[in-house]
Amino acid sequence: MSSRTSPLSPPITIRRAVAGDARRLTRIVRGSGAYRGEYAAAVAGYRVGPDYIEAHRVFAAVGAGEPAGRVLGFYSLVLAPPELDLLFVADDAQGRGVGRLLVAHMRGEARAAGLDRVKVVSHLPAADFYHRVGAVRTGTALADPPAVPWDRPEFEFRIPAA
């Protein structure tokens, strides 16, 4: 578990997501402001189900002082092939360091799993975030209509050995 404190916000804890978090995680995905307008169709019917949570390494960020069970953000690390499949921060929790904390935690999990790199196919509005937290641009994932009708930047986190 990791946590971060600052004078401006209470500590944030990262914990393993459980099946009971599925609705909360789905609400964060579907409510993401980064997917409004032309991107809305990509998440309109998206669901993070209990089966997904049990099959992958899904971790949730929870803040002290938040209502019971409120998840501020989450990520999903797939080990084979190594990929950061999902990373979302609730709109009203952005700017508090939640995304950076989730990435740092993901890197630790990847290192513990023996991975030396983790791929990310980024949503266009998130590309600058991934660059700022140390991911290296490696290419472009081409559009795959109708599910994803736009090209997306590909990044990679390089995971140094401990």
N, C-alpha and C positions, 0 to 999 in steps of 0.2 A: 504494500500500500504506500501511496505517496500523498503528501499534502503540501500546500503552499499557504503561507500567510503573508499578509501585507496590512499596513495600517488602514487601508480602504475597504478591505473585505475579509469576512471570516474564512477560516481554513476550508480548503476543498480536499475531499478524500476521494481516491479512486478505488473502487471495489469491483469485484467480478459481478457482472450483470446476472440476474436470475430470470427464470421464465416469467415471473410475476412483473418484470419490468417491461415486457413486450409492448403493452399499450403506451406506456410513457415514451419509449424510444420511437415508436411509430409516430406519435404526436409531434415529437421534435423534428423528425424527417419531414412530415407533411406540412408542418407549420413554418419551415425554414424560409425566411425572407429571400435567401439566395436563389430560391426556386420559384419566384413569382414571375408573372408575365410569360415570356416565351418559354421559360424552363418549367412551368407548372406541371405540364403533362408528365414529366419525368418522375415525379413523386406522388402524383394524384392518387394512385392506387397502391402505392408502396406500403409494404407491411414488414415489420421486423417481428417475426413470430417466435414463440417459445422454442420451436425446433431449430431455428437459426441460432438463437442464443446458446442452446445446448451444443450445437455442432461446431461453433467457432469460439475464439477467444474474444468475448465481448466484455468491455469494461465501461463502467458508468462513473461519472464525476458527480459527487453529491456535496453540497455546501453546508457547513454548520450554520445553524440559524435559518435554514430553509424549511418550509413546511415538510412534514414527515414524508419521506419517499420521493421528494422532488429531485429529479435528475436534471443537472445543468447541461450535460453533454455526454457523449459516449463515442467509443470507437470499436471497430471490429478488425482483428488481425487474423488473416487466413495464413496458415503455415505452408501449404503446398498448393500451388506455388506461392511464395511469400508476397502478400499484398495487404495493404491497408485498404480494406474493402469499404468501410464506412467511417466517417468522422463528422459528427455534427455537434454544434453547440447551440443551445436554445437562444433565440434572438435576443431575449432580455438578459442573457448572461454573457453576451459577447463583450469584449473589452476588459474582462476581469482576469484574463490569463488562463481560462479554462482550456482553450484549444492548445496552447503551449504546454500545459500540464499533461494533457492527454497524449500529445506527441512524445513528450519525454518519457511517459509511462510506457507507451508503445515501443519505444526504442529499447527500454529495459526488458520488456517481455520478449522482444525479438532476439536480443542478446542472450537471454536465458534459454531460449529455444535453439540457440546455435546458428541463427541466421546472420548472414553478413550484409544483406541488403533487403529492402522492402520496397516493392513497387507501389505507386499511387497513380491511378488515372483520375485526374482532378476535374472537378466541375470548374468551368471557366472563371466564375467569380471567386473561387478559392485559390487560384493559381498563385497570386501574390502571397497569400498566407503560407503556402507550402514552401515557397522560396525563402520567406523570412525565417522559417523554423528549420532551415538547413537542408531541405530536399534539393536535389540537383535535377534539372530538366534533362530528360533523356530522349524525348521524341513526342510524337502526336498519335493519339488513338483516333482513327478515322470514324466519321459518323456511321451509325448503324441504324438507319431509319426502319421502322417508325419509332422504336424505343428511344433512341438518342439521335436526333437529326442534326447534330453539330459535332465538329471535331473537338477533341479534348486534349489538353496537355498531359503528357506522361512525365512523372517524376520518379525519383528513387531516393530513399533514405539509405545511406551507407552506414552500416552498423559496425563500429570498431569492436574488436575482441576485448573482453574485460581485462 
